[in-house]
Every structure is written in C-alpha cells, then in structure tokens.
Amino acid sequence: MVTADDLPDGGTGTNMGESLVLIGTVDGMEIGTLTFTIWDVAVPALPVIAQLLLAAFLALGGYRRYLRR
C-alpha cells in the first residue's frame, strides 16, 4: 500500500529517505528481499542525464548515417 506524505525526503537533517522493501515468496516461504531507498533530491538530475543520453544516441545515429554515404 502506498500512502502520500508531505515530508521532504532529502536525507538532510532528521529527514531520511523512504525505503521500499519487496519481499519475494514462493508457496508462502520467503526467498529474499530487495530494499530500495528513494531520495527526493536525486530527481532533478534525471532530465540532465536523459539529455546527455539523447545527444549521444543522436550523434551515434548521425555518425552511422555519415559512414553509409
């Protein structure tokens, strides 16, 4: 169940990141867990990384097209 909260989760001061724990089960027996820590501060970096990846893929595509000429 996911609930909304209005607390800043930047990991600064007394605020800690939120944790998401996934528990794998087979026939009711636990086989393992995965824990993800989610930080709100890391989100603004995603558009910059996406722009750099897009530029790299476009450059690679242009280079391949240039070689075919």
Secondary structure as GFF3:
##gff-version 3
##sequence-region A 1 69
A	DSSP	beta_strand	18	26	.	.	.	ID=ss1
A	DSSP	beta_strand	29	38	.	.	.	ID=ss2
A	DSSP	alpha_helix	45	68	.	.	.	ID=ss3
###
